[in-house]
Amino acid sequence: DWRVSRPVWIPEKCLRCKRCWLFCPENAIKWTKGHPAWDYSMCKGCMICYEVCPAKAIKTVRDRQ
């Protein structure tokens, strides 16, 4: 696993637009109970979800490896 950073959802900022889910190239985001949920075993840390989020409801944190 080469991921350096991982996305973390900020619920109070989220617009529920689903752009993060739509643009994830690894299909690592599932939409469940009205919000995104990451499968970190599939997430490669590309941070496209972070880049496309219009509300900046995703932050990056250093991954523990």
Buried (B, 14 or more C-beta within 10 A) or exposed (E): EEBEBBBEBEEEEBEEEEBBBEBBEBEBBEEEEEEBEBEEEEBBBBBBBBEBBEEEBBBBEEBEE
